[in-house]
Amino acid sequence: MWGNLIIIGSIIWAIAGVYFIYTLGAAIITWQWKQFWIALLLFIFISLVQIVLAALAES
């Protein structure tokens, strides 16, 4: 069960990473930083969820 959640979370984490890179480029080009901060917070949140899931899977 935990393995499936980690796989799904990893896919979502990769998508969030790509979105973060996209918004970083868009923020530099257009000087619109709101979307960048939202993407950064989303990426950090999903990273923390992955850490928690990995810890739960080992216990």
PDBQT receptor file of N, H, CA, C and O in Angstrom, charges set to zero:
ATOM      1  N   MET A   1       0.816  -1.193   0.000  1.00  0.00    +0.000 N 
ATOM      2  CA  MET A   1       0.000   0.000   0.000  1.00  0.00    +0.000 C 
ATOM      3  C   MET A   1       0.865   1.264   0.000  1.00  0.00    +0.000 C 
ATOM      4  O   MET A   1       0.641   2.179  -0.792  1.00  0.00    +0.000 OA
ATOM      5  N   TRP A   2       1.859   1.303   0.901  1.00  0.00    +0.000 N 
ATOM      6  H   TRP A   2       2.040   0.560   1.545  1.00  0.00    +0.000 HD
ATOM      7  CA  TRP A   2       2.707   2.498   0.962  1.00  0.00    +0.000 C 
ATOM      8  C   TRP A   2       3.500   2.671  -0.323  1.00  0.00    +0.000 C 
ATOM      9  O   TRP A   2       3.760   3.791  -0.762  1.00  0.00    +0.000 OA
ATOM     10  N   GLY A   3       3.884   1.538  -0.924  1.00  0.00    +0.000 N 
ATOM     11  H   GLY A   3       3.672   0.628  -0.567  1.00  0.00    +0.000 HD
ATOM     12  CA  GLY A   3       4.638   1.608  -2.170  1.00  0.00    +0.000 C 
ATOM     13  C   GLY A   3       3.849   2.290  -3.276  1.00  0.00    +0.000 C 
ATOM     14  O   GLY A   3       4.392   3.096  -4.033  1.00  0.00    +0.000 OA
ATOM     15  N   ASN A   4       2.559   1.962  -3.366  1.00  0.00    +0.000 N 
ATOM     16  H   ASN A   4       2.118   1.307  -2.751  1.00  0.00    +0.000 HD
ATOM     17  CA  ASN A   4       1.710   2.596  -4.382  1.00  0.00    +0.000 C 
ATOM     18  C   ASN A   4       1.567   4.090  -4.125  1.00  0.00    +0.000 C 
ATOM     19  O   ASN A   4       1.604   4.892  -5.058  1.00  0.00    +0.000 OA
ATOM     20  N   LEU A   5       1.402   4.460  -2.856  1.00  0.00    +0.000 N 
ATOM     21  H   LEU A   5       1.372   3.808  -2.098  1.00  0.00    +0.000 HD
ATOM     22  CA  LEU A   5       1.283   5.885  -2.531  1.00  0.00    +0.000 C 
ATOM     23  C   LEU A   5       2.570   6.638  -2.833  1.00  0.00    +0.000 C 
ATOM     24  O   LEU A   5       2.533   7.778  -3.295  1.00  0.00    +0.000 OA
ATOM     25  N   ILE A   6       3.702   6.003  -2.573  1.00  0.00    +0.000 N 
ATOM     26  H   ILE A   6       3.732   5.076  -2.197  1.00  0.00    +0.000 HD
ATOM     27  CA  ILE A   6       4.982   6.648  -2.863  1.00  0.00    +0.000 C 
ATOM     28  C   ILE A   6       5.168   6.809  -4.370  1.00  0.00    +0.000 C 
ATOM     29  O   ILE A   6       5.682   7.834  -4.818  1.00  0.00    +0.000 OA
ATOM     30  N   ILE A   7       4.761   5.818  -5.156  1.00  0.00    +0.000 N 
ATOM     31  H   ILE A   7       4.343   4.986  -4.792  1.00  0.00    +0.000 HD
ATOM     32  CA  ILE A   7       4.868   5.923  -6.614  1.00  0.00    +0.000 C 
ATOM     33  C   ILE A   7       3.990   7.060  -7.132  1.00  0.00    +0.000 C 
ATOM     34  O   ILE A   7       4.439   7.875  -7.938  1.00  0.00    +0.000 OA
ATOM     35  N   ILE A   8       2.754   7.115  -6.677  1.00  0.00    +0.000 N 
ATOM     36  H   ILE A   8       2.390   6.453  -6.022  1.00  0.00    +0.000 HD
ATOM     37  CA  ILE A   8       1.844   8.190  -7.096  1.00  0.00    +0.000 C 
ATOM     38  C   ILE A   8       2.387   9.543  -6.647  1.00  0.00    +0.000 C 
ATOM     39  O   ILE A   8       2.363  10.510  -7.408  1.00  0.00    +0.000 OA
ATOM     40  N   GLY A   9       2.875   9.607  -5.409  1.00  0.00    +0.000 N 
ATOM     41  H   GLY A   9       2.894   8.821  -4.791  1.00  0.00    +0.000 HD
ATOM     42  CA  GLY A   9       3.453  10.848  -4.904  1.00  0.00    +0.000 C 
ATOM     43  C   GLY A   9       4.679  11.275  -5.685  1.00  0.00    +0.000 C 
ATOM     44  O   GLY A   9       4.900  12.469  -5.890  1.00  0.00    +0.000 OA
ATOM     45  N   SER A  10       5.478  10.317  -6.121  1.00  0.00    +0.000 N 
ATOM     46  H   SER A  10       5.299   9.347  -5.954  1.00  0.00    +0.000 HD
ATOM     47  CA  SER A  10       6.669  10.635  -6.911  1.00  0.00    +0.000 C 
ATOM     48  C   SER A  10       6.298  11.229  -8.263  1.00  0.00    +0.000 C 
ATOM     49  O   SER A  10       6.956  12.148  -8.750  1.00  0.00    +0.000 OA
ATOM     50  N   ILE A  11       5.247  10.701  -8.858  1.00  0.00    +0.000 N 
ATOM     51  H   ILE A  11       4.713   9.954  -8.462  1.00  0.00    +0.000 HD
ATOM     52  CA  ILE A  11       4.782  11.249 -10.138  1.00  0.00    +0.000 C 
ATOM     53  C   ILE A  11       4.282  12.678  -9.943  1.00  0.00    +0.000 C 
ATOM     54  O   ILE A  11       4.599  13.567 -10.733  1.00  0.00    +0.000 OA
ATOM     55  N   ILE A  12       3.503  12.889  -8.893  1.00  0.00    +0.000 N 
ATOM     56  H   ILE A  12       3.246  12.167  -8.251  1.00  0.00    +0.000 HD
ATOM     57  CA  ILE A  12       3.001  14.238  -8.602  1.00  0.00    +0.000 C 
ATOM     58  C   ILE A  12       4.159  15.173  -8.274  1.00  0.00    +0.000 C 
ATOM     59  O   ILE A  12       4.141  16.340  -8.666  1.00  0.00    +0.000 OA
ATOM     60  N   TRP A  13       5.174  14.670  -7.552  1.00  0.00    +0.000 N 
ATOM     61  H   TRP A  13       5.189  13.722  -7.233  1.00  0.00    +0.000 HD
ATOM     62  CA  TRP A  13       6.342  15.474  -7.203  1.00  0.00    +0.000 C 
ATOM     63  C   TRP A  13       7.100  15.893  -8.464  1.00  0.00    +0.000 C 
ATOM     64  O   TRP A  13       7.553  17.033  -8.562  1.00  0.00    +0.000 OA
ATOM     65  N   ALA A  14       7.240  14.980  -9.426  1.00  0.00    +0.000 N 
ATOM     66  H   ALA A  14       6.872  14.054  -9.346  1.00  0.00    +0.000 HD
ATOM     67  CA  ALA A  14       7.921  15.303 -10.680  1.00  0.00    +0.000 C 
ATOM     68  C   ALA A  14       7.145  16.357 -11.470  1.00  0.00    +0.000 C 
ATOM     69  O   ALA A  14       7.741  17.270 -12.042  1.00  0.00    +0.000 OA
ATOM     70  N   ILE A  15       5.828  16.229 -11.502  1.00  0.00    +0.000 N 
ATOM     71  H   ILE A  15       5.344  15.487 -11.038  1.00  0.00    +0.000 HD
ATOM     72  CA  ILE A  15       4.996  17.226 -12.191  1.00  0.00    +0.000 C 
ATOM     73  C   ILE A  15       5.129  18.582 -11.510  1.00  0.00    +0.000 C 
ATOM     74  O   ILE A  15       5.226  19.609 -12.183  1.00  0.00    +0.000 OA
ATOM     75  N   ALA A  16       5.135  18.590 -10.177  1.00  0.00    +0.000 N 
ATOM     76  H   ALA A  16       5.057  17.756  -9.631  1.00  0.00    +0.000 HD
ATOM     77  CA  ALA A  16       5.295  19.848  -9.438  1.00  0.00    +0.000 C 
ATOM     78  C   ALA A  16       6.662  20.465  -9.706  1.00  0.00    +0.000 C 
ATOM     79  O   ALA A  16       6.785  21.687  -9.781  1.00  0.00    +0.000 OA
ATOM     80  N   GLY A  17       7.690  19.632  -9.850  1.00  0.00    +0.000 N 
ATOM     81  H   GLY A  17       7.590  18.639  -9.788  1.00  0.00    +0.000 HD
ATOM     82  CA  GLY A  17       9.025  20.138 -10.165  1.00  0.00    +0.000 C 
ATOM     83  C   GLY A  17       9.082  20.793 -11.533  1.00  0.00    +0.000 C 
ATOM     84  O   GLY A  17       9.690  21.851 -11.698  1.00  0.00    +0.000 OA
ATOM     85  N   VAL A  18       8.453  20.169 -12.507  1.00  0.00    +0.000 N 
ATOM     86  H   VAL A  18       7.960  19.309 -12.374  1.00  0.00    +0.000 HD
ATOM     87  CA  VAL A  18       8.402  20.754 -13.852  1.00  0.00    +0.000 C 
ATOM     88  C   VAL A  18       7.618  22.064 -13.828  1.00  0.00    +0.000 C 
ATOM     89  O   VAL A  18       8.015  23.040 -14.464  1.00  0.00    +0.000 OA
ATOM     90  N   TYR A  19       6.517  22.085 -13.100  1.00  0.00    +0.000 N 
ATOM     91  H   TYR A  19       6.195  21.292 -12.583  1.00  0.00    +0.000 HD
ATOM     92  CA  TYR A  19       5.715  23.306 -12.987  1.00  0.00    +0.000 C 
ATOM     93  C   TYR A  19       6.509  24.415 -12.298  1.00  0.00    +0.000 C 
ATOM     94  O   TYR A  19       6.414  25.581 -12.683  1.00  0.00    +0.000 OA
ATOM     95  N   PHE A  20       7.288  24.054 -11.285  1.00  0.00    +0.000 N 
ATOM     96  H   PHE A  20       7.365  23.107 -10.973  1.00  0.00    +0.000 HD
ATOM     97  CA  PHE A  20       8.121  25.027 -10.590  1.00  0.00    +0.000 C 
ATOM     98  C   PHE A  20       9.151  25.638 -11.542  1.00  0.00    +0.000 C 
ATOM     99  O   PHE A  20       9.343  26.854 -11.542  1.00  0.00    +0.000 OA
ATOM    100  N   ILE A  21       9.810  24.814 -12.346  1.00  0.00    +0.000 N 
ATOM    101  H   ILE A  21       9.654  23.826 -12.346  1.00  0.00    +0.000 HD
ATOM    102  CA  ILE A  21      10.793  25.317 -13.314  1.00  0.00    +0.000 C 
ATOM    103  C   ILE A  21      10.110  26.218 -14.342  1.00  0.00    +0.000 C 
ATOM    104  O   ILE A  21      10.645  27.265 -14.707  1.00  0.00    +0.000 OA
ATOM    105  N   TYR A  22       8.934  25.812 -14.806  1.00  0.00    +0.000 N 
ATOM    106  H   TYR A  22       8.499  24.962 -14.510  1.00  0.00    +0.000 HD
ATOM    107  CA  TYR A  22       8.178  26.629 -15.760  1.00  0.00    +0.000 C 
ATOM    108  C   TYR A  22       7.845  27.999 -15.174  1.00  0.00    +0.000 C 
ATOM    109  O   TYR A  22       8.036  29.020 -15.834  1.00  0.00    +0.000 OA
ATOM    110  N   THR A  23       7.345  28.024 -13.932  1.00  0.00    +0.000 N 
ATOM    111  H   THR A  23       7.190  27.194 -13.395  1.00  0.00    +0.000 HD
ATOM    112  CA  THR A  23       6.965  29.306 -13.336  1.00  0.00    +0.000 C 
ATOM    113  C   THR A  23       8.182  30.168 -13.034  1.00  0.00    +0.000 C 
ATOM    114  O   THR A  23       8.092  31.395 -13.053  1.00  0.00    +0.000 OA
ATOM    115  N   LEU A  24       9.322  29.535 -12.753  1.00  0.00    +0.000 N 
ATOM    116  H   LEU A  24       9.395  28.538 -12.737  1.00  0.00    +0.000 HD
ATOM    117  CA  LEU A  24      10.543  30.311 -12.549  1.00  0.00    +0.000 C 
ATOM    118  C   LEU A  24      10.918  31.046 -13.831  1.00  0.00    +0.000 C 
ATOM    119  O   LEU A  24      11.249  32.231 -13.799  1.00  0.00    +0.000 OA
ATOM    120  N   GLY A  25      10.867  30.347 -14.949  1.00  0.00    +0.000 N 
ATOM    121  H   GLY A  25      10.598  29.384 -14.976  1.00  0.00    +0.000 HD
ATOM    122  CA  GLY A  25      11.152  30.991 -16.231  1.00  0.00    +0.000 C 
ATOM    123  C   GLY A  25      10.145  32.072 -16.570  1.00  0.00    +0.000 C 
ATOM    124  O   GLY A  25      10.517  33.144 -17.047  1.00  0.00    +0.000 OA
ATOM    125  N   ALA A  26       8.872  31.797 -16.327  1.00  0.00    +0.000 N 
ATOM    126  H   ALA A  26       8.570  30.926 -15.939  1.00  0.00    +0.000 HD
ATOM    127  CA  ALA A  26       7.829  32.790 -16.604  1.00  0.00    +0.000 C 
ATOM    128  C   ALA A  26       7.987  34.008 -15.704  1.00  0.00    +0.000 C 
ATOM    129  O   ALA A  26       7.749  35.134 -16.139  1.00  0.00    +0.000 OA
ATOM    130  N   ALA A  27       8.385  33.793 -14.458  1.00  0.00    +0.000 N 
ATOM    131  H   ALA A  27       8.578  32.878 -14.105  1.00  0.00    +0.000 HD
ATOM    132  CA  ALA A  27       8.563  34.913 -13.531  1.00  0.00    +0.000 C 
ATOM    133  C   ALA A  27       9.732  35.790 -13.961  1.00  0.00    +0.000 C 
ATOM    134  O   ALA A  27       9.667  37.014 -13.845  1.00  0.00    +0.000 OA
ATOM    135  N   ILE A  28      10.790  35.177 -14.452  1.00  0.00    +0.000 N 
ATOM    136  H   ILE A  28      10.843  34.183 -14.546  1.00  0.00    +0.000 HD
ATOM    137  CA  ILE A  28      11.944  35.958 -14.901  1.00  0.00    +0.000 C 
ATOM    138  C   ILE A  28      11.597  36.764 -16.146  1.00  0.00    +0.000 C 
ATOM    139  O   ILE A  28      11.983  37.926 -16.264  1.00  0.00    +0.000 OA
ATOM    140  N   ILE A  29      10.876  36.155 -17.063  1.00  0.00    +0.000 N 
ATOM    141  H   ILE A  29      10.562  35.211 -16.967  1.00  0.00    +0.000 HD
ATOM    142  CA  ILE A  29      10.554  36.833 -18.324  1.00  0.00    +0.000 C 
ATOM    143  C   ILE A  29       9.514  37.925 -18.129  1.00  0.00    +0.000 C 
ATOM    144  O   ILE A  29       9.665  39.020 -18.671  1.00  0.00    +0.000 OA
ATOM    145  N   THR A  30       8.461  37.649 -17.366  1.00  0.00    +0.000 N 
ATOM    146  H   THR A  30       8.338  36.760 -16.926  1.00  0.00    +0.000 HD
ATOM    147  CA  THR A  30       7.334  38.587 -17.263  1.00  0.00    +0.000 C 
ATOM    148  C   THR A  30       7.298  39.371 -15.961  1.00  0.00    +0.000 C 
ATOM    149  O   THR A  30       6.442  40.242 -15.802  1.00  0.00    +0.000 OA
ATOM    150  N   TRP A  31       8.198  39.091 -15.027  1.00  0.00    +0.000 N 
ATOM    151  H   TRP A  31       8.893  38.383 -15.157  1.00  0.00    +0.000 HD
ATOM    152  CA  TRP A  31       8.233  39.762 -13.725  1.00  0.00    +0.000 C 
ATOM    153  C   TRP A  31       6.938  39.588 -12.945  1.00  0.00    +0.000 C 
ATOM    154  O   TRP A  31       6.525  40.493 -12.219  1.00  0.00    +0.000 OA
ATOM    155  N   GLN A  32       6.294  38.435 -13.089  1.00  0.00    +0.000 N 
ATOM    156  H   GLN A  32       6.629  37.700 -13.678  1.00  0.00    +0.000 HD
ATOM    157  CA  GLN A  32       5.100  38.109 -12.312  1.00  0.00    +0.000 C 
ATOM    158  C   GLN A  32       5.473  36.998 -11.343  1.00  0.00    +0.000 C 
ATOM    159  O   GLN A  32       5.630  35.841 -11.732  1.00  0.00    +0.000 OA
ATOM    160  N   TRP A  33       5.613  37.366 -10.077  1.00  0.00    +0.000 N 
ATOM    161  H   TRP A  33       5.486  38.306  -9.760  1.00  0.00    +0.000 HD
ATOM    162  CA  TRP A  33       6.171  36.447  -9.101  1.00  0.00    +0.000 C 
ATOM    163  C   TRP A  33       5.118  35.695  -8.301  1.00  0.00    +0.000 C 
ATOM    164  O   TRP A  33       5.473  34.754  -7.590  1.00  0.00    +0.000 OA
ATOM    165  N   LYS A  34       3.850  36.057  -8.379  1.00  0.00    +0.000 N 
ATOM    166  H   LYS A  34       3.562  36.821  -8.956  1.00  0.00    +0.000 HD
ATOM    167  CA  LYS A  34       2.817  35.397  -7.573  1.00  0.00    +0.000 C 
ATOM    168  C   LYS A  34       2.720  33.913  -7.915  1.00  0.00    +0.000 C 
ATOM    169  O   LYS A  34       2.695  33.073  -7.016  1.00  0.00    +0.000 OA
ATOM    170  N   GLN A  35       2.666  33.588  -9.182  1.00  0.00    +0.000 N 
ATOM    171  H   GLN A  35       2.686  34.271  -9.912  1.00  0.00    +0.000 HD
ATOM    172  CA  GLN A  35       2.558  32.193  -9.604  1.00  0.00    +0.000 C 
ATOM    173  C   GLN A  35       3.811  31.414  -9.196  1.00  0.00    +0.000 C 
ATOM    174  O   GLN A  35       3.722  30.237  -8.846  1.00  0.00    +0.000 OA
ATOM    175  N   PHE A  36       4.969  32.063  -9.239  1.00  0.00    +0.000 N 
ATOM    176  H   PHE A  36       5.041  33.019  -9.523  1.00  0.00    +0.000 HD
ATOM    177  CA  PHE A  36       6.207  31.415  -8.819  1.00  0.00    +0.000 C 
ATOM    178  C   PHE A  36       6.157  31.023  -7.351  1.00  0.00    +0.000 C 
ATOM    179  O   PHE A  36       6.540  29.908  -6.995  1.00  0.00    +0.000 OA
ATOM    180  N   TRP A  37       5.688  31.930  -6.491  1.00  0.00    +0.000 N 
ATOM    181  H   TRP A  37       5.377  32.835  -6.780  1.00  0.00    +0.000 HD
ATOM    182  CA  TRP A  37       5.629  31.632  -5.058  1.00  0.00    +0.000 C 
ATOM    183  C   TRP A  37       4.638  30.508  -4.768  1.00  0.00    +0.000 C 
ATOM    184  O   TRP A  37       4.881  29.671  -3.898  1.00  0.00    +0.000 OA
ATOM    185  N   ILE A  38       3.526  30.489  -5.491  1.00  0.00    +0.000 N 
ATOM    186  H   ILE A  38       3.328  31.169  -6.198  1.00  0.00    +0.000 HD
ATOM    187  CA  ILE A  38       2.560  29.402  -5.319  1.00  0.00    +0.000 C 
ATOM    188  C   ILE A  38       3.191  28.071  -5.727  1.00  0.00    +0.000 C 
ATOM    189  O   ILE A  38       3.032  27.068  -5.032  1.00  0.00    +0.000 OA
ATOM    190  N   ALA A  39       3.902  28.063  -6.848  1.00  0.00    +0.000 N 
ATOM    191  H   ALA A  39       4.030  28.878  -7.413  1.00  0.00    +0.000 HD
ATOM    192  CA  ALA A  39       4.554  26.832  -7.308  1.00  0.00    +0.000 C 
ATOM    193  C   ALA A  39       5.641  26.388  -6.333  1.00  0.00    +0.000 C 
ATOM    194  O   ALA A  39       5.802  25.193  -6.086  1.00  0.00    +0.000 OA
ATOM    195  N   LEU A  40       6.382  27.338  -5.782  1.00  0.00    +0.000 N 
ATOM    196  H   LEU A  40       6.251  28.309  -5.983  1.00  0.00    +0.000 HD
ATOM    197  CA  LEU A  40       7.424  26.999  -4.815  1.00  0.00    +0.000 C 
ATOM    198  C   LEU A  40       6.828  26.371  -3.559  1.00  0.00    +0.000 C 
ATOM    199  O   LEU A  40       7.325  25.358  -3.066  1.00  0.00    +0.000 OA
ATOM    200  N   LEU A  41       5.769  26.976  -3.048  1.00  0.00    +0.000 N 
ATOM    201  H   LEU A  41       5.365  27.799  -3.448  1.00  0.00    +0.000 HD
ATOM    202  CA  LEU A  41       5.117  26.426  -1.859  1.00  0.00    +0.000 C 
ATOM    203  C   LEU A  41       4.515  25.052  -2.138  1.00  0.00    +0.000 C 
ATOM    204  O   LEU A  41       4.580  24.163  -1.289  1.00  0.00    +0.000 OA
ATOM    205  N   LEU A  42       3.932  24.874  -3.315  1.00  0.00    +0.000 N 
ATOM    206  H   LEU A  42       3.879  25.597  -4.004  1.00  0.00    +0.000 HD
ATOM    207  CA  LEU A  42       3.382  23.575  -3.698  1.00  0.00    +0.000 C 
ATOM    208  C   LEU A  42       4.481  22.520  -3.773  1.00  0.00    +0.000 C 
ATOM    209  O   LEU A  42       4.300  21.397  -3.303  1.00  0.00    +0.000 OA
ATOM    210  N   PHE A  43       5.615  22.877  -4.361  1.00  0.00    +0.000 N 
ATOM    211  H   PHE A  43       5.762  23.789  -4.743  1.00  0.00    +0.000 HD
ATOM    212  CA  PHE A  43       6.733  21.946  -4.472  1.00  0.00    +0.000 C 
ATOM    213  C   PHE A  43       7.278  21.566  -3.095  1.00  0.00    +0.000 C 
ATOM    214  O   PHE A  43       7.580  20.399  -2.850  1.00  0.00    +0.000 OA
ATOM    215  N   ILE A  44       7.402  22.532  -2.210  1.00  0.00    +0.000 N 
ATOM    216  H   ILE A  44       7.157  23.480  -2.409  1.00  0.00    +0.000 HD
ATOM    217  CA  ILE A  44       7.876  22.253  -0.851  1.00  0.00    +0.000 C 
ATOM    218  C   ILE A  44       6.886  21.356  -0.115  1.00  0.00    +0.000 C 
ATOM    219  O   ILE A  44       7.290  20.404   0.553  1.00  0.00    +0.000 OA
ATOM    220  N   PHE A  45       5.597  21.653  -0.232  1.00  0.00    +0.000 N 
ATOM    221  H   PHE A  45       5.268  22.426  -0.775  1.00  0.00    +0.000 HD
ATOM    222  CA  PHE A  45       4.574  20.843   0.437  1.00  0.00    +0.000 C 
ATOM    223  C   PHE A  45       4.602  19.400  -0.048  1.00  0.00    +0.000 C 
ATOM    224  O   PHE A  45       4.563  18.470   0.758  1.00  0.00    +0.000 OA
ATOM    225  N   ILE A  46       4.668  19.211  -1.359  1.00  0.00    +0.000 N 
ATOM    226  H   ILE A  46       4.699  19.966  -2.014  1.00  0.00    +0.000 HD
ATOM    227  CA  ILE A  46       4.681  17.853  -1.907  1.00  0.00    +0.000 C 
ATOM    228  C   ILE A  46       5.967  17.131  -1.508  1.00  0.00    +0.000 C 
ATOM    229  O   ILE A  46       5.946  15.922  -1.275  1.00  0.00    +0.000 OA
ATOM    230  N   SER A  47       7.080  17.850  -1.426  1.00  0.00    +0.000 N 
ATOM    231  H   SER A  47       7.097  18.832  -1.615  1.00  0.00    +0.000 HD
ATOM    232  CA  SER A  47       8.328  17.241  -0.969  1.00  0.00    +0.000 C 
ATOM    233  C   SER A  47       8.205  16.756   0.469  1.00  0.00    +0.000 C 
ATOM    234  O   SER A  47       8.663  15.663   0.801  1.00  0.00    +0.000 OA
ATOM    235  N   LEU A  48       7.589  17.564   1.319  1.00  0.00    +0.000 N 
ATOM    236  H   LEU A  48       7.216  18.452   1.049  1.00  0.00    +0.000 HD
ATOM    237  CA  LEU A  48       7.392  17.163   2.713  1.00  0.00    +0.000 C 
ATOM    238  C   LEU A  48       6.461  15.956   2.822  1.00  0.00    +0.000 C 
ATOM    239  O   LEU A  48       6.684  15.069   3.646  1.00  0.00    +0.000 OA
ATOM    240  N   VAL A  49       5.428  15.925   1.996  1.00  0.00    +0.000 N 
ATOM    241  H   VAL A  49       5.247  16.645   1.327  1.00  0.00    +0.000 HD
ATOM    242  CA  VAL A  49       4.524  14.770   1.988  1.00  0.00    +0.000 C 
ATOM    243  C   VAL A  49       5.282  13.509   1.582  1.00  0.00    +0.000 C 
ATOM    244  O   VAL A  49       5.061  12.443   2.155  1.00  0.00    +0.000 OA
ATOM    245  N   GLN A  50       6.170  13.623   0.603  1.00  0.00    +0.000 N 
ATOM    246  H   GLN A  50       6.350  14.489   0.138  1.00  0.00    +0.000 HD
ATOM    247  CA  GLN A  50       6.964  12.471   0.183  1.00  0.00    +0.000 C 
ATOM    248  C   GLN A  50       7.866  11.980   1.313  1.00  0.00    +0.000 C 
ATOM    249  O   GLN A  50       8.038  10.774   1.490  1.00  0.00    +0.000 OA
ATOM    250  N   ILE A  51       8.442  12.904   2.075  1.00  0.00    +0.000 N 
ATOM    251  H   ILE A  51       8.303  13.884   1.931  1.00  0.00    +0.000 HD
ATOM    252  CA  ILE A  51       9.296  12.523   3.201  1.00  0.00    +0.000 C 
ATOM    253  C   ILE A  51       8.481  11.778   4.255  1.00  0.00    +0.000 C 
ATOM    254  O   ILE A  51       8.928  10.763   4.790  1.00  0.00    +0.000 OA
ATOM    255  N   VAL A  52       7.295  12.280   4.548  1.00  0.00    +0.000 N 
ATOM    256  H   VAL A  52       6.932  13.104   4.114  1.00  0.00    +0.000 HD
ATOM    257  CA  VAL A  52       6.430  11.630   5.539  1.00  0.00    +0.000 C 
ATOM    258  C   VAL A  52       6.005  10.246   5.055  1.00  0.00    +0.000 C 
ATOM    259  O   VAL A  52       6.017   9.290   5.830  1.00  0.00    +0.000 OA
ATOM    260  N   LEU A  53       5.633  10.132   3.794  1.00  0.00    +0.000 N 
ATOM    261  H   LEU A  53       5.623  10.908   3.164  1.00  0.00    +0.000 HD
ATOM    262  CA  LEU A  53       5.230   8.825   3.260  1.00  0.00    +0.000 C 
ATOM    263  C   LEU A  53       6.382   7.828   3.308  1.00  0.00    +0.000 C 
ATOM    264  O   LEU A  53       6.179   6.657   3.630  1.00  0.00    +0.000 OA
ATOM    265  N   ALA A  54       7.584   8.284   2.990  1.00  0.00    +0.000 N 
ATOM    266  H   ALA A  54       7.749   9.235   2.729  1.00  0.00    +0.000 HD
ATOM    267  CA  ALA A  54       8.743   7.393   3.046  1.00  0.00    +0.000 C 
ATOM    268  C   ALA A  54       9.010   6.937   4.479  1.00  0.00    +0.000 C 
ATOM    269  O   ALA A  54       9.353   5.777   4.710  1.00  0.00    +0.000 OA
ATOM    270  N   ALA A  55       8.852   7.842   5.436  1.00  0.00    +0.000 N 
ATOM    271  H   ALA A  55       8.573   8.784   5.249  1.00  0.00    +0.000 HD
ATOM    272  CA  ALA A  55       9.053   7.477   6.840  1.00  0.00    +0.000 C 
ATOM    273  C   ALA A  55       7.988   6.485   7.303  1.00  0.00    +0.000 C 
ATOM    274  O   ALA A  55       8.294   5.544   8.035  1.00  0.00    +0.000 OA
ATOM    275  N   LEU A  56       6.759   6.686   6.887  1.00  0.00    +0.000 N 
ATOM    276  H   LEU A  56       6.510   7.450   6.293  1.00  0.00    +0.000 HD
ATOM    277  CA  LEU A  56       5.687   5.765   7.262  1.00  0.00    +0.000 C 
ATOM    278  C   LEU A  56       5.867   4.396   6.612  1.00  0.00    +0.000 C 
ATOM    279  O   LEU A  56       5.517   3.374   7.202  1.00  0.00    +0.000 OA
ATOM    280  N   ALA A  57       6.406   4.380   5.410  1.00  0.00    +0.000 N 
ATOM    281  H   ALA A  57       6.690   5.211   4.931  1.00  0.00    +0.000 HD
ATOM    282  CA  ALA A  57       6.602   3.110   4.711  1.00  0.00    +0.000 C 
ATOM    283  C   ALA A  57       7.674   2.261   5.388  1.00  0.00    +0.000 C 
ATOM    284  O   ALA A  57       7.617   1.032   5.332  1.00  0.00    +0.000 OA
ATOM    285  N   GLU A  58       8.645   2.902   6.023  1.00  0.00    +0.000 N 
ATOM    286  H   GLU A  58       8.691   3.900   6.068  1.00  0.00    +0.000 HD
ATOM    287  CA  GLU A  58       9.713   2.150   6.681  1.00  0.00    +0.000 C 
ATOM    288  C   GLU A  58       9.306   1.632   8.045  1.00  0.00    +0.000 C 
ATOM    289  O   GLU A  58       9.911   0.685   8.547  1.00  0.00    +0.000 OA
ATOM    290  N   SER A  59       8.300   2.228   8.651  1.00  0.00    +0.000 N 
ATOM    291  H   SER A  59       7.808   2.997   8.243  1.00  0.00    +0.000 HD
ATOM    292  CA  SER A  59       7.909   1.786   9.998  1.00  0.00    +0.000 C 
ATOM    293  C   SER A  59       6.884   0.673   9.964  1.00  0.00    +0.000 C 
ATOM    294  O   SER A  59       6.456   0.195  11.014  1.00  0.00    +0.000 OA
TER     295      SER A  59
